[in-house]
Amino acid sequence: MARNVSRLLKARAAARWVALSVALLAGLTFSATGGALDVMITPSLGSVETLHEGKRVVVQRNQDRRNTVRPFFTYTSRRCPPFCLQPIVAAPGVETYGELEVLKVLERLGQGDDSVILVDARTAQWPKRGMIPGAVNIPWSEFDVDSEGELFDTVFQPYFGVKMTDGVLDFSDAKTVVLYCNGIWCSQSTNAIDALLDVGYPAEKLKWYRGGMQDWESAGLTTVVSGQ
């Protein structure tokens, strides 16, 4: 009798250990190299997968807890103007995004959702230092043109899904455009937003990642180099 009770207790203990092990494993997120992530994005999110220039990219936080931002993004006192602090809202009706909202966009892009586009609005030399995976570099100056027809040919038709009907821009099927630049001291993305609003792009289809590359790098999130 005692022997049977002992076996039963051992069996129950083993079952509890297996259940605990399964629960612990289920809560772990693993890196691309197979190791468990020590630095998560949120308690339940370790990474997202997106597409950048046709290639799959896993976006996660840097796992080196001693990692620091690159020297350029450590400066605090850039001359203003032109490097002046931006408001929390870029323009009426334009929603301000944080990192988690941008990551959700990256996830959608990775799943093939073509109703949204992430735009790096910085001039061309900046993405060569690093950019958010999944973004397309369209410098803000390309939005600042005199002709709607020129904007249609260079940006709206190839990137944003805008149509031209009887010489009038048609935004009915236009993509949701999420724009960013270097951070709260950078006006390149807000300049682009102003130009888009001026030609009638619907404010509800424009989103602004205010923190930009400085906040992205401060969070240790994955970056890629344009053209590589």
Secondary structure as UniProt FT lines:
FT   HELIX           2..26
FT   TURN            32..33
FT   TURN            43..44
FT   STRAND          47..52
FT   TURN            53..54
FT   STRAND          55..61
FT   TURN            65..66
FT   HELIX           71..74
FT   TURN            80..82
FT   TURN            92..93
FT   STRAND          95..97
FT   HELIX           99..110
FT   TURN            111..112
FT   STRAND          116..120
FT   TURN            124..129
FT   TURN            133..134
FT   STRAND          136..137
FT   HELIX           140..142
FT   HELIX           148..151
FT   HELIX           152..160
FT   STRAND          163..165
FT   TURN            166..167
FT   STRAND          168..170
FT   TURN            172..173
FT   STRAND          176..180
FT   TURN            184..185
FT   HELIX           188..198
FT   TURN            199..200
FT   HELIX           203..205
FT   STRAND          206..209
FT   TURN            210..211
FT   HELIX           212..218
FT   TURN            219..220
FT   TURN            226..227
//
